[in-house]
Amino acid sequence: MDDLTSASAPTPPRAPAAVPSGRGSAWWSEGWRLFAAAPGPWIAITVIFVVLIVLIALIPIIGGIATSLLTPVFTGGVLVGCRSLDRGGGLTVGHLFASFSERLGPLIIVGVVYLIGSFAIIAVVAVCMIATIGISGFSALLSGDPFQSSMALLTGVGLGAVLALLVGMLLGIPLLMAYWYAPALIVFRNDEPLAAMKTSFKACLVNMLPMLVYSVLGLVFAIAASIPFLLGWLVLGPVFAATIYTSYKDIFGAP
């Protein structure tokens, strides 16, 4: 059967398993193994993906929205490619587009939910900023001292930024957890979009420690990859994509 087709006999639903914290680092090493199996196709896929996303984003009005809706679709195709490599098969540029013919609708719905959630978080963060700066501005006007007024405004802006950052993280992390494994669950198990996001959130929740180890290492790798004019991302990007597959396999079983 052609492995570009992602809807082959879906794996029976399985509850996400809690894995040891050390698996967070193993996901990176296993992701590297998948990259090393086909570095040329991986780099080609990365370049094509970036070019497509940039071109789509340049479309007036709908460009930004379209990139958010199509990213889960591209992700689903790449995950199918990861499965092919993991089974000893090959990886081609065609894998990037595999999910356009299979499970396109559910993957786009995940993008819609994520986009709406992102807009809602941005709105809440903006309200927090405005409320904080508004209160500090009112206090500054009452002081009558220009120096004190300026300091109060600067303090208000700083407090507002900190509050906005905390609120954004408090709301954004759960949204990201719900999004993380949703494309994989849709592609490999035929889960419905909202059910996939719920299961993804649960999977991340019961694996907070390995996810923390994974995230810290990812931050270090991202800094290192960004130093040589971002060229390191030609390697880190594919390895990162592969880690989503390797961690999914660890938590949900081989697709």
MITIMI-998135 format. One record per residue: residue in one letter; y, x, z negated of N, C-alpha, C, CB in turn. Coordinates in steps of 0.1 Angstrom, whole numbers, padded with zeros to 4 digits, always signed. Glycine has a CB too. Layout:
AYXZYXZYXZYXZ ...
***
This chain:
M-0012+0009+0000+0000+0000+0000+0012+0009+0000+0000-0010-0012 D+0023+0005+0008+0035+0013+0008+0042+0013-0005+0044+0008+0019 D+0045+0025-0011+0051+0025-0024+0066+0022-0023+0049+0039-0030 L+0071+0020-0011+0085+0015-0010+0086+0001-0015+0091+0017+0004 T+0075-0006-0015+0075-0020-0020+0074-0020-0035+0064-0028-0013 S+0083-0026-0042+0083-0026-0056+0077-0037-0063+0097-0025-0061 A+0072-0047-0055+0066-0059-0061+0051-0059-0061+0072-0071-0054 S+0045-0047-0060+0030-0047-0061+0026-0051-0075+0025-0033-0058 A+0014-0056-0076+0009-0062-0088+0016-0058-0101-0006-0059-0090 P+0024-0067-0107+0033-0063-0118+0024-0061-0131+0043-0074-0121 T+0029-0051-0139+0022-0048-0151+0023-0060-0161+0027-0035-0157 P+0013-0064-0168+0014-0075-0177+0024-0071-0188+0000-0078-0184 P+0033-0080-0192+0043-0078-0202+0037-0071-0215+0050-0090-0206 R+0044-0061-0219+0040-0054-0232+0052-0052-0240+0033-0041-0228 A+0051-0054-0253+0062-0052-0262+0066-0037-0263+0059-0057-0277 P+0078-0034-0263+0082-0020-0264+0077-0013-0276+0097-0019-0263 A+0071-0001-0274+0066+0007-0285+0077+0016-0291+0054+0015-0280 A+0076+0018-0304+0084+0028-0310+0078+0042-0309+0087+0024-0325 V+0085+0051-0304+0080+0065-0302+0087+0075-0311+0081+0069-0287 P+0080+0086-0313+0086+0096-0322+0100+0102-0317+0077+0108-0324 S+0108+0106-0326+0121+0111-0322+0121+0123-0312+0129+0115-0334 G+0110+0131-0313+0109+0142-0304+0107+0139-0290+0097+0151-0308 R+0103+0126-0287+0102+0122-0273+0115+0122-0266+0095+0108-0273 G+0126+0121-0274+0139+0121-0267+0142+0134-0259+0150+0120-0278 S+0137+0145-0264+0138+0157-0256+0127+0158-0245+0137+0170-0266 A+0115+0153-0248+0105+0153-0238+0108+0145-0226+0092+0147-0244 W+0116+0135-0227+0120+0127-0216+0128+0136-0206+0129+0115-0220 W+0136+0145-0211+0143+0154-0202+0134+0164-0195+0154+0161-0210 S+0125+0169-0202+0115+0179-0196+0107+0172-0186+0107+0185-0207 E+0102+0159-0188+0094+0152-0179+0103+0148-0167+0088+0140-0186 G+0116+0145-0169+0125+0142-0158+0127+0154-0149+0138+0137-0164 W+0127+0165-0155+0128+0178-0147+0116+0180-0139+0131+0190-0156 R+0104+0177-0144+0092+0178-0137+0092+0169-0124+0080+0174-0146 L+0097+0157-0125+0098+0148-0114+0108+0154-0104+0102+0134-0118 F+0119+0159-0109+0129+0165-0099+0123+0177-0092+0142+0169-0107 A+0116+0186-0099+0111+0198-0093+0100+0195-0083+0105+0207-0104 A+0094+0183-0084+0084+0179-0074+0089+0176-0060+0076+0167-0079 A+0102+0173-0059+0109+0170-0046+0124+0172-0047+0105+0156-0042 P+0128+0184-0049+0143+0187-0051+0151+0183-0039+0145+0201-0055 G+0146+0186-0027+0154+0182-0015+0157+0168-0014+0146+0187-0003 P+0146+0159-0014+0149+0145-0013+0158+0140-0024+0136+0137-0013 W+0156+0145-0036+0164+0141-0048+0179+0144-0045+0159+0148-0061 I+0182+0156-0041+0196+0159-0038+0202+0151-0027+0197+0174-0035 A+0194+0148-0016+0198+0140-0005+0201+0126-0010+0188+0139+0006 I+0192+0120-0019+0195+0107-0024+0207+0107-0033+0183+0103-0033 T+0210+0117-0041+0221+0118-0049+0234+0118-0041+0221+0130-0058 V+0234+0126-0030+0246+0127-0022+0249+0114-0015+0245+0138-0011 I+0239+0108-0009+0240+0095-0002+0245+0084-0012+0227+0091+0004 F+0239+0084-0024+0243+0074-0034+0258+0075-0037+0235+0075-0046 V+0262+0088-0040+0276+0090-0043+0286+0086-0032+0279+0105-0047 V+0282+0090-0020+0291+0086-0008+0291+0071-0006+0285+0093+0005 L+0280+0064-0008+0280+0050-0006+0289+0043-0017+0266+0045-0007 I+0287+0048-0029+0294+0042-0040+0309+0044-0038+0290+0047-0054 V+0313+0056-0034+0328+0058-0032+0333+0050-0021+0330+0073-0029 L+0325+0049-0009+0330+0041+0002+0331+0026-0002+0320+0042+0014 I+0321+0021-0009+0322+0007-0014+0333+0005-0023+0308+0003-0020 A+0336+0014-0032+0347+0013-0041+0360+0012-0035+0346+0024-0052 L+0361+0018-0023+0374+0018-0015+0377+0005-0009+0374+0029-0005 I+0367-0004-0008+0370-0017-0002+0380-0025-0011+0356-0025+0000 P+0391-0030-0005+0401-0036-0013+0396-0049-0020+0413-0041-0004 I+0400-0051-0032+0397-0062-0041+0383-0063-0046+0401-0075-0033 I+0373-0063-0037+0359-0065-0041+0352-0052-0043+0352-0073-0031 G+0358-0040-0040+0350-0028-0040+0345-0024-0054+0359-0017-0036 G+0353-0025-0064+0349-0022-0078+0338-0031-0082+0360-0022-0087 I+0339-0044-0079+0329-0054-0083+0316-0051-0076+0334-0068-0080 A+0317-0048-0063+0305-0046-0055+0297-0034-0060+0308-0044-0041 T+0304-0023-0065+0296-0012-0070+0289-0015-0083+0306+0000-0073 S+0295-0024-0091+0288-0028-0103+0276-0036-0100+0298-0035-0112 L+0277-0045-0090+0266-0054-0087+0254-0046-0080+0270-0065-0078 L+0258-0036-0072+0248-0029-0064+0241-0017-0071+0254-0024-0051 T+0247-0012-0082+0242-0001-0089+0228-0004-0095+0251+0003-0101 P+0225-0016-0101+0212-0019-0105+0202-0019-0094+0211-0032-0113 V+0206-0023-0082+0197-0024-0070+0193-0010-0066+0204-0032-0059 F+0203-0001-0065+0200+0013-0062+0191+0019-0072+0213+0021-0060 T+0194+0016-0085+0186+0021-0096+0171+0017-0095+0192+0017-0109 G+0169+0004-0092+0156-0001-0090+0148+0007-0079+0156-0016-0087 G+0155+0010-0068+0148+0017-0057+0145+0031-0062+0157+0018-0045 V+0154+0038-0069+0151+0052-0073+0139+0052-0083+0163+0058-0080 L+0138+0041-0092+0127+0041-0101+0114+0039-0094+0129+0029-0111 V+0114+0032-0083+0102+0031-0074+0098+0044-0069+0104+0021-0063 G+0108+0052-0065+0106+0066-0060+0100+0075-0071+0118+0072-0055 C+0105+0073-0084+0099+0080-0095+0085+0077-0097+0107+0077-0108 R+0081+0064-0096+0067+0060-0097+0059+0067-0087+0066+0045-0097 S+0064+0067-0074+0056+0074-0064+0053+0088-0067+0064+0072-0051 L+0064+0096-0071+0062+0110-0075+0052+0111-0086+0075+0116-0078 D+0053+0102-0096+0045+0103-0108+0030+0101-0104+0049+0093-0118 R+0028+0094-0094+0014+0091-0089+0009+0101-0079+0013+0077-0083 G+0017+0112-0077+0013+0122-0068+0017+0119-0053-0002+0124-0068 G+0025+0109-0051+0030+0106-0038+0043+0113-0035+0032+0091-0036 G+0050+0109-0025+0063+0115-0020+0075+0107-0024+0062+0117-0006 L+0086+0113-0022+0099+0107-0024+0107+0108-0011+0107+0113-0036 T+0113+0097-0007+0121+0097+0005+0135+0090+0002+0114+0090+0017 V+0144+0092+0011+0157+0085+0010+0155+0070+0010+0167+0090+0021 G+0145+0066+0017+0142+0051+0018+0140+0045+0005+0130+0049+0027 H+0136+0053-0005+0134+0047-0018+0147+0042-0024+0127+0057-0028 L+0158+0048-0021+0171+0044-0026+0174+0029-0023+0182+0053-0021 F+0168+0025-0011+0171+0011-0007+0159+0002-0008+0175+0012+0008 A+0149+0006-0015+0136-0002-0017+0139-0015-0023+0126+0006-0025 S+0148-0016-0033+0150-0029-0040+0158-0039-0033+0155-0026-0053 F+0164-0035-0021+0171-0045-0013+0162-0055-0007+0179-0037-0002 S+0149-0052-0006+0140-0061+0000+0131-0068-0011+0131-0054+0010 E+0131-0062-0023+0123-0068-0033+0132-0069-0046+0111-0059-0036 R+0132-0081-0052+0139-0083-0065+0154-0081-0064+0133-0075-0075 L+0160-0083-0052+0174-0081-0050+0183-0090-0059+0178-0083-0035 G+0179-0103-0059+0187-0113-0066+0187-0110-0081+0181-0126-0064 P+0175-0108-0088+0175-0106-0102+0183-0093-0106+0161-0105-0107 L+0182-0083-0097+0189-0070-0100+0204-0072-0100+0185-0059-0091 I+0209-0080-0090+0223-0083-0089+0228-0091-0101+0226-0090-0076 I+0219-0100-0105+0223-0108-0117+0225-0099-0129+0212-0119-0120 V+0217-0089-0131+0219-0080-0142+0232-0073-0140+0207-0069-0142 G+0236-0069-0128+0249-0064-0126+0260-0073-0129+0250-0059-0111 V+0259-0086-0126+0269-0096-0129+0271-0097-0144+0265-0110-0123 V+0260-0098-0152+0260-0099-0166+0267-0087-0172+0246-0101-0172 Y+0263-0075-0167+0269-0063-0173+0284-0063-0169+0262-0050-0166 L+0288-0067-0157+0302-0067-0154+0310-0076-0162+0303-0070-0139 I+0305-0088-0164+0312-0098-0173+0313-0093-0187+0304-0112-0173 G+0302-0087-0192+0303-0081-0205+0313-0070-0206+0289-0076-0209 S+0314-0062-0196+0324-0051-0196+0338-0056-0196+0322-0042-0184 F+0341-0066-0188+0354-0072-0188+0358-0078-0201+0355-0083-0177 A+0348-0085-0208+0350-0091-0221+0354-0080-0231+0338-0099-0226 I+0347-0069-0231+0349-0058-0240+0363-0052-0237+0339-0047-0238 I+0367-0050-0225+0380-0045-0222+0391-0054-0227+0382-0043-0206 A+0389-0067-0226+0399-0077-0231+0400-0076-0246+0395-0091-0227 V+0389-0075-0253+0389-0074-0267+0396-0061-0272+0375-0074-0274 V+0393-0050-0265+0400-0037-0268+0415-0038-0266+0394-0026-0259 A+0419-0044-0255+0433-0046-0252+0440-0054-0262+0435-0052-0238 V+0434-0065-0267+0440-0073-0277+0441-0065-0290+0431-0085-0280 C+0431-0056-0294+0432-0048-0306+0444-0038-0304+0419-0040-0308 M+0446-0032-0293+0457-0023-0291+0470-0030-0292+0456-0016-0277 I+0472-0041-0286+0484-0049-0286+0487-0053-0300+0484-0061-0276 A+0477-0058-0307+0480-0063-0321+0484-0052-0330+0467-0070-0326 T+0477-0040-0329+0481-0029-0337+0495-0024-0334+0470-0018-0336 I+0498-0022-0322+0511-0016-0318+0522-0027-0321+0511-0013-0303 G+0519-0039-0320+0528-0050-0323+0532-0050-0338+0523-0063-0319 I+0522-0048-0346+0525-0048-0361+0533-0036-0364+0512-0048-0369 S+0529-0024-0359+0537-0012-0362+0551-0012-0357+0529+0000-0356 G+0552-0018-0345+0566-0019-0339+0575-0028-0347+0565-0025-0325 F+0569-0039-0352+0577-0048-0361+0582-0040-0374+0569-0061-0364 S+0573-0033-0379+0576-0025-0391+0586-0015-0389+0563-0018-0397 A+0586-0008-0377+0595+0002-0373+0609-0004-0372+0591+0009-0360 L+0610-0016-0366+0623-0022-0364+0630-0025-0378+0622-0035-0356 L+0621-0029-0387+0627-0032-0401+0631-0020-0408+0616-0040-0409 S+0627-0008-0405+0630+0004-0412+0645+0008-0411+0621+0015-0408 G+0650+0006-0399+0664+0010-0396+0666+0024-0394+0672+0005-0407 D+0657+0033-0397+0658+0047-0395+0652+0051-0382+0651+0055-0407 P+0659+0057-0372+0654+0060-0359+0641+0069-0360+0664+0067-0351 F+0642+0080-0369+0631+0089-0371+0619+0082-0376+0635+0101-0380 Q+0621+0074-0386+0610+0066-0392+0604+0056-0382+0615+0059-0405 S+0613+0050-0374+0609+0041-0364+0599+0047-0354+0621+0034-0357 S+0604+0059-0349+0596+0067-0340+0582+0070-0345+0603+0079-0335 M+0582+0075-0358+0570+0079-0364+0560+0067-0366+0572+0086-0378 A+0566+0056-0370+0558+0044-0372+0552+0039-0359+0567+0033-0378 L+0560+0040-0348+0554+0036-0335+0543+0046-0330+0565+0036-0324 L+0545+0059-0332+0535+0069-0329+0522+0067-0337+0540+0083-0331 T+0524+0064-0350+0513+0061-0359+0505+0049-0354+0517+0060-0373 G+0513+0039-0351+0507+0026-0346+0499+0028-0334+0518+0016-0344 V+0504+0036-0324+0497+0039-0312+0484+0046-0315+0506+0047-0302 G+0485+0056-0324+0473+0064-0328+0462+0055-0335+0477+0075-0337 L+0467+0047-0344+0457+0038-0351+0451+0027-0341+0464+0030-0362 G+0460+0023-0332+0455+0013-0322+0444+0019-0313+0467+0008-0314 A+0447+0032-0309+0437+0039-0301+0424+0041-0308+0442+0052-0296 V+0424+0045-0321+0412+0047-0329+0405+0033-0330+0415+0053-0342 L+0412+0023-0334+0406+0010-0335+0400+0005-0322+0417-0001-0340 A+0407+0007-0311+0402+0003-0298+0389+0010-0295+0413+0005-0287 L+0389+0023-0298+0377+0031-0295+0365+0026-0303+0380+0046-0298 L+0367+0024-0316+0357+0019-0325+0351+0005-0320+0361+0018-0339 V+0361-0004-0317+0356-0017-0312+0349-0016-0299+0369-0026-0310 G+0354-0007-0290+0348-0006-0277+0333+0000-0278+0356+0004-0268 M+0332+0009-0288+0318+0014-0290+0309+0004-0297+0319+0027-0299 L+0315-0003-0306+0307-0013-0313+0302-0024-0303+0315-0020-0324 L+0310-0028-0293+0305-0038-0284+0298-0032-0272+0317-0046-0279 G+0303-0020-0268+0298-0014-0255+0284-0008-0257+0307-0003-0251 I+0280-0003-0268+0267+0003-0270+0256-0008-0269+0266+0010-0283 P+0257-0019-0276+0247-0030-0274+0246-0035-0259+0250-0042-0283 L+0257-0035-0252+0257-0040-0238+0249-0029-0230+0271-0041-0233 L+0252-0017-0232+0244-0006-0225+0230-0006-0229+0250+0008-0229 M+0226-0009-0241+0212-0010-0245+0205-0021-0238+0211-0012-0260 A+0212-0032-0236+0206-0044-0229+0204-0041-0214+0215-0056-0231 Y+0213-0032-0209+0213-0028-0194+0203-0017-0191+0227-0024-0190 W+0200-0009-0200+0193+0004-0198+0180+0003-0190+0191+0011-0211 Y+0171-0005-0196+0158-0007-0189+0156-0020-0181+0147-0007-0200 A+0167-0027-0180+0166-0040-0173+0162-0038-0158+0179-0047-0173 P+0168-0029-0151+0163-0027-0137+0148-0024-0136+0171-0017-0130 A+0143-0015-0145+0129-0011-0145+0120-0023-0148+0127+0000-0155 L+0124-0031-0158+0116-0042-0162+0115-0053-0151+0122-0049-0175 I+0126-0054-0143+0126-0063-0132+0117-0058-0121+0141-0066-0127 V+0119-0045-0118+0111-0039-0106+0096-0038-0109+0117-0026-0103 F+0093-0034-0121+0079-0030-0125+0071-0042-0131+0079-0019-0134 R+0079-0052-0137+0071-0063-0144+0076-0076-0139+0074-0062-0159 N+0085-0077-0130+0090-0089-0124+0097-0098-0135+0079-0097-0118 D+0102-0092-0146+0109-0099-0156+0121-0106-0151+0113-0090-0168 E+0125-0117-0156+0137-0124-0153+0149-0116-0158+0137-0139-0157 P+0161-0117-0152+0172-0109-0156+0175-0109-0171+0184-0112-0148 L+0177-0121-0177+0182-0122-0191+0170-0117-0200+0186-0136-0194 A+0158-0121-0196+0147-0116-0204+0145-0101-0204+0134-0123-0199 A+0148-0095-0192+0147-0081-0191+0158-0074-0200+0149-0077-0176 M+0170-0080-0200+0181-0074-0208+0178-0075-0223+0194-0080-0204 K+0172-0086-0227+0168-0088-0241+0157-0078-0245+0163-0103-0243 T+0147-0076-0236+0136-0067-0239+0142-0052-0239+0125-0068-0229 S+0151-0049-0230+0157-0036-0230+0164-0033-0242+0166-0035-0217 F+0172-0043-0247+0179-0041-0260+0170-0038-0271+0188-0053-0263 K+0159-0046-0272+0149-0044-0282+0143-0030-0282+0138-0055-0282 A+0140-0026-0269+0133-0013-0267+0142-0001-0272+0130-0010-0252 C+0155-0002-0269+0165+0008-0274+0166+0007-0289+0178+0006-0267 L+0166-0005-0295+0168-0007-0309+0157-0001-0317+0169-0022-0312 V+0144-0003-0313+0133+0003-0320+0131+0018-0318+0120-0005-0317 N+0139+0023-0308+0138+0037-0305+0152+0044-0307+0133+0039-0291 M+0159+0041-0317+0172+0046-0320+0172+0061-0321+0178+0040-0332 L+0162+0066-0329+0162+0081-0331+0159+0089-0319+0151+0084-0342 P+0148+0086-0311+0146+0093-0298+0158+0091-0289+0133+0089-0292 M+0164+0079-0288+0175+0077-0280+0187+0086-0284+0179+0062-0280 L+0189+0088-0297+0200+0096-0302+0197+0111-0298+0201+0095-0317 V+0185+0116-0300+0182+0129-0295+0184+0131-0280+0167+0133-0299 Y+0180+0121-0273+0181+0121-0258+0196+0121-0254+0174+0108-0252 S+0204+0113-0261+0218+0112-0258+0226+0125-0261+0225+0100-0265 V+0223+0131-0273+0229+0144-0276+0226+0155-0266+0225+0148-0291 L+0214+0156-0262+0210+0166-0252+0216+0162-0239+0194+0166-0251 G+0217+0150-0236+0224+0146-0223+0238+0150-0223+0222+0131-0221 L+0245+0148-0234+0259+0152-0235+0261+0167-0233+0265+0148-0249 V+0252+0175-0239+0252+0190-0237+0250+0193-0222+0242+0197-0246 F+0240+0187-0216+0237+0189-0202+0248+0185-0193+0224+0182-0198 A+0255+0174-0197+0266+0169-0188+0278+0179-0189+0271+0155-0193 I+0281+0185-0200+0291+0194-0201+0288+0207-0193+0294+0198-0216 A+0275+0211-0194+0271+0223-0186+0272+0220-0171+0257+0227-0191 A+0267+0208-0167+0267+0205-0153+0281+0204-0147+0259+0192-0151 S+0291+0201-0156+0304+0198-0151+0312+0211-0149+0312+0189-0160 I+0308+0222-0155+0316+0234-0155+0317+0240-0141+0309+0245-0164 P+0306+0242-0133+0307+0248-0120+0312+0237-0109+0294+0254-0115 F+0324+0232-0111+0330+0223-0101+0321+0210-0099+0332+0230-0088 L+0315+0206-0110+0306+0194-0110+0293+0196-0101+0314+0182-0105 L+0291+0208-0096+0279+0210-0087+0266+0208-0095+0280+0224-0081 G+0267+0211-0108+0255+0209-0116+0249+0195-0116+0257+0213-0130 W+0258+0185-0112+0254+0171-0112+0244+0168-0100+0265+0162-0111 L+0244+0177-0090+0234+0176-0080+0220+0177-0085+0236+0186-0068 V+0219+0184-0096+0206+0185-0103+0205+0176-0115+0203+0200-0108 L+0215+0175-0123+0215+0167-0135+0214+0152-0131+0227+0169-0144 G+0221+0148-0121+0220+0134-0117+0206+0129-0114+0229+0132-0104 P+0199+0136-0105+0185+0132-0103+0176+0133-0116+0179+0140-0092 V+0178+0143-0123+0170+0145-0136+0173+0133-0145+0173+0158-0143 F+0185+0130-0146+0189+0118-0155+0183+0105-0150+0205+0116-0155 A+0183+0103-0137+0176+0091-0131+0162+0091-0135+0179+0090-0116 A+0155+0103-0133+0141+0104-0136+0138+0101-0151+0136+0117-0132 T+0147+0105-0160+0145+0103-0174+0144+0088-0178+0156+0109-0183 I+0151+0080-0170+0150+0065-0173+0136+0061-0170+0160+0057-0164 Y+0130+0066-0160+0116+0063-0157+0106+0069-0167+0112+0068-0143 T+0108+0081-0171+0099+0088-0180+0100+0081-0194+0102+0103-0182 S+0112+0077-0198+0113+0070-0211+0107+0056-0210+0128+0070-0216 Y+0109+0049-0199+0103+0036-0197+0088+0037-0198+0107+0030-0184 K+0082+0047-0192+0068+0049-0192+0063+0051-0206+0064+0061-0183 D+0070+0059-0214+0067+0062-0227+0067+0049-0236+0076+0072-0233 I+0077+0041-0234+0079+0029-0243+0071+0017-0238+0094+0026-0243 F+0070+0015-0225+0063+0003-0220+0050+0006-0213+0072-0003-0210 G+0046+0018-0211+0034+0022-0205+0036+0024-0190+0024+0010-0206 A+0027+0031-0183+0028+0034-0169+0029+0022-0161+0017+0043-0165 P+0039+0021-0152+0041+0009-0143+0030+0009-0132+0055+0008-0138 
***
